[in-house]
């Protein structure tokens, strides 16, 4: 994911995942056989009551260079999304656009996000159940416009392990008050389903994640992903 000479933008939201991501990359920076630099970037979305001082104080204290981008996506999301509807989709698109643009303009070669294994599995089922696509989030991705390489160093880590690590490190966690308080999130429903499966059928979550690494296009039905039309019986002569 990280190569010699990379300038890595670490997206820091204030959640357990992003703090853990930064901490692990800082440790990797000291021990990796390649040289790379890190800068943390936080997008201040102007949520009411957001404790804007926490991240700058934390990053200054550990000596990590950082940038705080200010964009009032909160007002945009609240204005556009009807009452009672989930906000995550629009919020995510606006946030991603701001971060990608900043990375491109400032010469970052990699954009590091804090998505973990459970996020990836949840996204798989969200796309299946609500989008009709067999699609998740890869550990490494070239953005649609081809201008940013996104990496997810926590892609193989369990959410519970990350929470345990964050608690042990006493990171100053900042909750998301924009969408985290919504009870009708589709992702919350998927989380509940997966928790129930994990309780009833230990090992199922691991098997699901393994399946994402063992895709057989010839045994699905996507004509763009596999050339079914050209299939012919092999000659025995």
C-alpha positions as CSV (number, residue, x, y, z in Angstrom):
1,X,0.0,0.0,0.0
2,X,2.8,2.4,0.8
3,X,5.9,2.9,-1.3
4,X,9.2,4.6,-0.9
5,X,8.9,8.4,-1.2
6,X,5.1,8.5,-0.6
7,X,3.5,11.5,0.9
8,X,0.5,10.1,2.8
9,X,-2.6,12.1,3.8
10,X,-4.1,10.4,6.9
11,X,-7.8,11.3,7.1
12,X,-8.6,11.9,10.8
13,X,-12.2,12.2,11.9
14,X,-11.7,11.8,15.6
15,X,-13.2,8.3,15.7
16,X,-11.5,5.2,17.1
17,X,-10.7,4.0,13.6
18,X,-8.9,7.1,12.4
19,X,-6.9,7.5,15.6
20,X,-5.8,3.9,15.3
21,X,-4.9,4.3,11.7
22,X,-2.7,7.3,12.4
23,X,-1.0,5.6,15.4
24,X,-0.2,2.4,13.4
25,X,1.1,4.4,10.5
26,X,3.4,6.4,12.8
27,X,4.8,3.2,14.2
28,X,5.1,1.8,10.6
29,X,7.0,4.9,9.6
30,X,9.6,4.2,12.2
31,X,10.1,0.6,11.2
32,X,9.2,0.2,7.5
33,X,12.0,-0.6,5.0
34,X,10.7,2.4,2.9
35,X,10.7,6.1,3.7
36,X,7.4,8.0,3.6
37,X,5.9,11.1,5.2
38,X,2.6,11.6,7.0
39,X,0.3,14.5,7.4
40,X,-3.1,14.4,9.1
41,X,-6.1,16.1,7.6
42,X,-9.4,16.7,9.3
43,X,-12.5,18.0,7.6
44,X,-14.5,20.3,10.0
45,X,-18.0,19.9,8.7
46,X,-19.4,22.6,11.0
47,X,-21.6,20.3,13.1
48,X,-23.1,22.2,16.0
49,X,-21.2,21.5,19.2
50,X,-18.2,19.9,17.4
51,X,-15.2,20.2,19.8
52,X,-12.8,21.8,17.2
53,X,-10.0,22.1,19.7
54,X,-9.5,18.4,20.4
55,X,-7.8,17.2,17.2
56,X,-5.4,20.2,16.8
57,X,-4.3,19.8,20.5
58,X,-3.8,16.1,20.1
59,X,-1.8,16.3,16.9
60,X,0.3,19.2,18.2
61,X,1.0,17.2,21.3
62,X,2.3,14.2,19.3
63,X,4.2,16.3,16.8
64,X,2.2,15.3,13.7
65,X,1.8,18.0,11.0
66,X,-1.9,18.6,10.2
67,X,-4.4,20.6,8.3
68,X,-8.0,21.4,9.2
69,X,-10.3,22.0,6.2
70,X,-13.5,23.9,7.0
71,X,-16.5,23.2,4.9
72,X,-20.1,23.5,6.0
73,X,-21.3,20.2,4.7
74,X,-23.6,19.9,7.7
75,X,-25.9,22.7,6.5
76,X,-25.9,21.3,3.0
77,X,-26.9,17.8,4.1
78,X,-29.6,19.1,6.5
79,X,-31.1,21.2,3.7
80,X,-31.1,18.6,1.0
81,X,-31.9,15.4,2.8
82,X,-35.6,15.1,3.8
83,X,-36.5,14.7,7.5
84,X,-36.3,11.0,8.5
85,X,-34.0,10.0,5.6
86,X,-30.4,8.8,6.2
87,X,-27.7,11.4,5.6
88,X,-24.6,9.1,5.2
89,X,-24.7,8.9,1.4
90,X,-24.6,12.6,0.7
91,X,-22.4,13.4,3.6
92,X,-19.8,10.8,2.4
93,X,-19.8,12.2,-1.1
94,X,-19.3,15.8,0.0
95,X,-16.6,14.7,2.4
96,X,-14.8,12.6,-0.1
97,X,-14.8,15.3,-2.7
98,X,-13.2,17.8,-0.4
99,X,-10.5,15.5,0.8
100,X,-9.7,14.2,-2.7
101,X,-9.4,17.7,-4.0
102,X,-7.1,18.8,-1.1
103,X,-4.9,15.7,-1.6
104,X,-4.6,16.4,-5.3
105,X,-3.7,20.1,-4.9
106,X,-1.1,19.4,-2.2
107,X,0.8,16.6,-3.8
108,X,-0.2,13.7,-1.6
109,X,0.5,10.4,-3.3
110,X,-1.7,8.3,-1.0
111,X,-5.0,9.0,0.9
112,X,-5.3,6.8,3.9
113,X,-8.7,6.0,5.3
114,X,-9.7,4.2,8.5
115,X,-12.2,1.6,7.1
116,X,-11.8,-1.8,8.7
117,X,-12.8,-5.3,7.8
118,X,-16.3,-4.9,9.3
119,X,-16.9,-1.7,7.2
120,X,-16.0,-3.7,4.1
121,X,-18.3,-6.5,4.8
122,X,-21.2,-4.2,5.7
123,X,-20.6,-2.3,2.4
124,X,-20.8,-5.6,0.5
125,X,-24.3,-6.3,1.9
126,X,-25.4,-2.7,1.6
127,X,-24.6,-2.8,-2.1
128,X,-26.2,-6.2,-2.6
129,X,-29.4,-5.5,-0.7
130,X,-29.9,-1.8,-1.7
131,X,-27.9,-1.3,-4.8
132,X,-28.0,-4.5,-6.7
133,X,-24.3,-4.7,-7.0
134,X,-21.6,-7.2,-5.8
135,X,-19.2,-4.6,-4.6
136,X,-17.4,-3.6,-1.4
137,X,-14.3,-1.5,-0.6
138,X,-10.9,-2.7,-1.6
139,X,-7.8,-2.2,0.5
140,X,-6.3,-0.1,-2.3
141,X,-8.2,1.9,-4.9
142,X,-7.6,4.3,-7.7
143,X,-10.3,7.1,-7.5
144,X,-12.8,7.3,-10.4
145,X,-11.1,10.4,-11.8
146,X,-7.7,8.6,-11.7
147,X,-6.1,11.3,-9.6
148,X,-5.9,9.8,-6.1
149,X,-4.8,6.4,-4.8
150,X,-6.8,5.5,-1.7
151,X,-5.4,3.0,0.8
152,X,-7.2,1.3,3.8
153,X,-4.4,-0.1,6.0
154,X,-7.0,-1.4,8.6
155,X,-8.8,-3.4,5.9
156,X,-7.9,-6.7,7.6
157,X,-8.6,-5.6,11.2
158,X,-11.7,-6.4,13.2
159,X,-13.7,-3.5,14.5
160,X,-13.7,-4.9,18.1
161,X,-9.9,-5.1,18.1
162,X,-9.7,-1.5,16.9
163,X,-12.0,-0.4,19.7
164,X,-10.0,-2.3,22.3
165,X,-6.8,-0.8,21.0
166,X,-8.3,2.7,21.0
167,X,-9.5,2.3,24.6
168,X,-6.1,1.0,25.7
169,X,-4.4,4.1,24.1
170,X,-7.0,6.5,25.6
171,X,-7.5,8.4,22.3
172,X,-9.8,11.5,22.7
173,X,-12.7,10.1,20.7
174,X,-15.1,12.6,19.1
175,X,-18.5,11.1,18.3
176,X,-20.3,11.9,15.0
177,X,-23.5,13.8,15.9
178,X,-24.6,14.3,12.3
179,X,-25.6,10.7,11.4
180,X,-24.6,8.6,14.4
181,X,-27.8,9.5,16.2
182,X,-30.0,8.3,13.4
183,X,-31.9,5.1,14.3
184,X,-33.0,4.1,10.8
185,X,-29.6,3.7,9.1
186,X,-29.4,0.9,6.5
187,X,-25.9,0.3,7.8
188,X,-27.2,-0.2,11.3
189,X,-29.6,-2.9,10.1
190,X,-26.7,-4.7,8.4
191,X,-24.5,-4.4,11.5
192,X,-27.3,-6.0,13.5
193,X,-27.7,-8.8,11.0
194,X,-23.9,-9.5,11.1
195,X,-23.7,-9.4,14.9
196,X,-26.5,-11.9,15.1
197,X,-24.8,-14.2,12.5
198,X,-21.5,-13.9,14.5
199,X,-23.3,-14.9,17.7
200,X,-25.1,-17.8,16.2
201,X,-22.5,-19.0,13.7
202,X,-18.9,-18.2,14.9
203,X,-16.5,-17.9,12.0
204,X,-19.1,-16.9,9.5
205,X,-17.9,-13.3,9.3
206,X,-14.3,-14.5,8.6
207,X,-15.6,-16.8,5.9
208,X,-17.5,-13.9,4.3
209,X,-14.4,-11.7,4.2
210,X,-12.4,-14.6,2.8
211,X,-14.9,-14.9,0.0
212,X,-14.1,-11.3,-1.1
213,X,-10.5,-12.5,-1.7
214,X,-11.6,-15.6,-3.7
215,X,-13.9,-14.3,-6.4
216,X,-14.7,-16.6,-9.4
217,X,-16.2,-14.4,-12.2
218,X,-17.0,-17.4,-14.4
219,X,-19.4,-18.6,-11.7
220,X,-21.4,-15.3,-11.4
221,X,-23.5,-13.7,-14.1
222,X,-21.8,-10.4,-15.0
223,X,-21.2,-10.4,-18.8
224,X,-18.8,-7.5,-18.4
225,X,-16.7,-9.3,-15.9
226,X,-16.5,-12.6,-17.8
227,X,-16.8,-13.4,-21.5
228,X,-19.6,-16.0,-21.3
229,X,-20.5,-15.4,-25.0
230,X,-17.3,-16.8,-26.2
231,X,-17.5,-20.1,-24.3
232,X,-17.2,-23.1,-26.5
233,X,-16.6,-26.8,-26.1
234,X,-12.9,-27.6,-26.3
235,X,-11.8,-29.7,-29.2
236,X,-10.8,-33.3,-28.3
237,X,-8.8,-33.8,-31.4
